[in-house]
Amino acid sequence: MQESFSYILCLGEGMEAGSSKDFSIECNVLLWHDKYDMLIFSSRVSCNTLHKFGVADIFQNIILSLFAEKNMLSLLIRFLEQKSQIVRVQLLQTINILLENLRNRNSLYYLLSNNHINNVIVYKYDFSDDEHQQNFPLYTEAIKFFDHSESMVRTAVRTLTLNVFRVADPPMLRFIRNRTAIPYFSSLAWSIGNVTLQIDTYRIKSSLSNCSRLKDLVAEHVDHLHYINDIYCLNIGCLNSILTDQLLNRLIIPLYVNSLLTQEMPRDDGDNGQSAKTRIHPAIAIYLLSQIFYIISYRPLISCLCDIVLYGEESILMTKAHKSSDASSNTSSGLMKKRSVSLLGCYRVFGPPQQGLSQTLSAFKVKTTTATVNTSFDGDQFLFPESSSDELSVSSDSESSFSDVGTSTTTEIEQRQDEENSNNQSDASSSAMSKIDNQLDENSLSTLKSTSTLTADSGWPSEINTENGSLIDSAVEKNSNICDDANSESTEATDNLSTVEGQLNNRSSTLFWKELLKYIESSDEDTAILFILILVNGILETKGISPSLLKNLLPLGETPKAEAPHHYELVEKLFSITEMSCSQESHTRLVTFEVLIRTLEHLSINPHSNARLLCENHVQSLYRVLELSAEQLRVFYTVEDVFLDMFEDEYRSLKNNKPIGISKLIMDGSLLLPYSRSSITTIEFSKRLPCNSIERARRAMRIYLMTRKLVNKFEGTRNNNLSLFDIIGSINVKDVLELSNIDLIACHVITSEKMVRRFLAIRETQFILVDTDSTKYGWGIVRFVGNLQDVEVSSERDDNKSLQISIRQTSTATAISRGTLSMLTAKFVFTDHINCIVARQRLKRGRLIVRQKKLYQLGQVLGISFSAANQAANADDAANIIKNDSTSDLQMKPAVTEEFSTIINEAPKPQHELKLDESTIDNSRSNNDSVTDEATVQTQSSNSDTFVNKATDKSEISASNVQLLPPSPVFEITSGNEISEDMSLKGSLNRSLGTANLGNNDSVRLLPPLKGNSAQKNAVDGDSDNNIEELRNDTN
Amino acid sequence: MSYAYLFKYIIIGDTGVGKSCLLLQFTDKRFQPVHDLTIGVEFGARMITIDGKQIKLQIWDTAGQESFRSITRSYYRGAAGALLVYDITRRETFNHLTTWLEDARQHSNSNMVIMLIGNKSDLESRRDVKKEEGEAFAREHGLIFMETSAKTAANVEEAFINTAKEIYQKIQDGAFDINNEANGIKLGPQNPSNPSTSVPDRPPQSGGCC
């Protein structure tokens, strides 16, 4: 306490001394320079003291009275004038803390009286004129940093501006619109354009090393667009229209749209020389344009852009210079011409704003009341140019309202503005915009046609913009002339309207669209095609574009070529790319193909009318593509496991994965880099070309499957000729199964972590591990499910009772690319060798059957010609036969899995060709009509590693045959006494056979009865052995 | 003052969990009990030493970014580290962590180090979220975890410094592309290891925007 008093005193004295000795501040600084540290320290301590005793007001009062007595606050404030930043910051902080922590009313009064705090505020913000409050430093100071090199600062500016815009305060919004909107948004457009130019530069010399830089730039562009969209989403009409105007005229048209043309428009003078580079690579322009379609949701902008892309013509790019030079074709008045010349180079040229943002903004400090009126008038003018110009051409209302604006006095305008502001905090512009919106729906074709034609042909609306923009730039000078200018301009405008309307019907011009089609045709580079496809998708997928605007691209029904020329031409081109993609030499990447198919999907069915849009030719093309893609895939068709696995994987991922996210795609800067065949780069497979035969096969599969999907969609049928690939096992983990009808083999499953007792079963296409249900006799809980076709079994060399079983996960493409993920790898220990063999046989055969059937079905679908005799035995028939067989078998082996039973009953046919080429199939099928699949399976399994263990097999088999096996101790059902009792009753022999009865009549068959089939099955393995031969004869 | 690296941090979490106070405590070593809502941005910087190297931590505390997509995107993208803060006395701030984390993961670069912080550990009597819960959440999502108190300064230093250590380690492992400032890491001005490989001829920054 005492200490702090002394500090305050010390501080006070120091200050007093400093200020009284000499009032010259400079002198002060010199004198007290070495005492700054002390000053700062004292002020820190004193405010900490104040804070510490904040609760106890008595102490505070003492301190404060001392504070007041010494007139400390004014001293402190005087020190604000010091040049030293450190002192100033510390003092401001001290004052701030004082204010924040004082609870005592008197103390607060003291602090807030005498204008001290006012002085602080005035000092800080440098209000030169706080009477009119015509500045909003928080905002205007902040936006000066919108382009700061520190990304966090830029982010902060965006945050701040958006939050400011969000405060729906009409006077503030008016200030922002009238004073800052044009300079800010034009600078923003310029800045985005610069990012674009940098992207272009990087793309030219792109290599992997600057890949990350390129990605950053693309991300930056995306950020900008998101920011713009966020502004749009705040729904502030007046800002939105200015923003649209600036974007279109300063960025999108002069830079992006302009770059679409292969040949630069000739420009007549040095005017362009001085301006910045205004062309980027067309592919980049297309790419960035599609980003706009995918990110920005503001309908007027998107519709306008769509209109330009589809129906835009050359004149839209023209600078005013052109317009005036061939003015003979134009009916504009002489006055207009004169103005045009004077505004040379201002119109639709990508260039920097005439004045830097900070200069423009600082110009506000000099202002008069007249300036205010005039600038607000300027703002009002912005409601009409460009974005609302389309309104003018169609509705007489708005036309007259425009001339109202032109002729009315500034006061009237202000009044009107205020009224509108008070009505619904939006203003003239937003209501105009909503009118446009309505018209888009009602009469959108002509309205939208007029948008580009009008802006393109007359050029006057933008002229007003730039005129006004420059007015604002130079703040005040011209204010006396503005009214006259506006008046004359509006008269010209109404004069011009007739001309504009006359040109509305001319919709044949589709310059940019033709350019795009030309790219598709000529480009041997896949990137350009991909970007065009993305752009077209953007147009087709963006919500809010009226269907009638798209009529030429997306007709409502099948229409003759002449009526939907865009559609016809595009589809034609797309099919030719699709056809070309179906060859191994093609440069079409999978990502492009996917977008291609998606585009075709959009173009073949109208989403609204659901009508099929393809004409006869194109439908034929569609089927030809399907045929071509099947042909390509046929080349890769083999019976190798890897082929089926791959196909299955592709099939599943196409079915289950979400369709390609184009909105994600467009943010991927790596798309701009040249792609290669190399797999060394980290570029994912779909975004490069295949580099080896496996990838080529995969590509062929994906192309086939995607085409097939398109055909199915077009036909609208669920004709699934690959039905087997859709079978999903019906059993899931934790299901409770009644075990009486399931064939089970008891085993111990040993993984690296633990050993558990399970029963192995095969159900349809599934491999299942079951645990007995301790609460319900005769029931079991499923603990593990895997696909039978993915099971890999191998015998243990030294242990004839156990198997090594692993199940791979092939469900996702990523699993493959990362190396197969193992779902289960475990050692299975069976009760005895017989069970072990049975399990192995079942698993191997189950796997092979599933695989063979699938391969056969796929082969048929691909048109691989199996012999005519076997055509009957297609997969469905085979399935039926299997079913019949198994039912007939049922009395003998009631619990054996269907497929399995069939195999077991088939006499194996030695056959040594493993390859399922045509001849093999033909042979086998002619020998044994319906069940050749199984025959092949048999052979294959007997040819594989089962032979390894043949010797041991034999002895065991003979033993089992005469049923001399010792009682097996392995069975211990843990679920309860009753069961074990029951078990004991059944006798050991029964147990050794693996059959146990549980409870009443629910029998759990742990093994198929050995009598018939296990012996027979073993016979398959050892058919050279005499004993076995005998056995087989017996059973047969 | 020269430094070897500059790391940019962001602080995220629900309103009122003490983000600004953590920042103030770390950069200024003081605590301000009454604090207005952060409007716009608060910013702080401090030098620390890791492994004998001077490292400048630049901490950006941006409020209100949640409502705008553009902001979230660029905010996260520019940071090398993030402090994800919740208030141990308010369960809902803990419950919202998943959303915060999803956002962060979606927008940030994959190397960004995220530290989970349960703040206000001095208010033990009003504790609503157990320390174990925070630990479990961190484990589940691969975050570093710490409970701090901006008031008593407990663990505040550690939180910032441990995050920095993790980032530093990632740089040593080559996970971060230090030549790319957009990752939230900057090489110091006098860094001898400043490689000339950093993008050879960068076009002049006409707009200063990149």
Interface residues (C-beta under 8 A of the other chain):
Chain A: I97 E100 N101 A142 D147 H148 S149 S151 M152 R154 T155 A156 R158 T159 L160 L162 N163 R166 W190 S191 G193 N194 V195 L197 Q198 T201 S209 N210 S212 R213 D216 L217 A219 E220 V222 D223 H224 H226 Y227 I228 N229 D230 A276
Chain B: K8 Q32 V34 I39 G40 V41 F43 Q58 W60 T62 A63 G64 Q65 S67 F68 R69 S70 I71 R73 S74 Y75 R77 G78 A79 D177 N179 N180 E181 A182 T197 V199 P203 Q205 S206 G207 G208 C209 C210
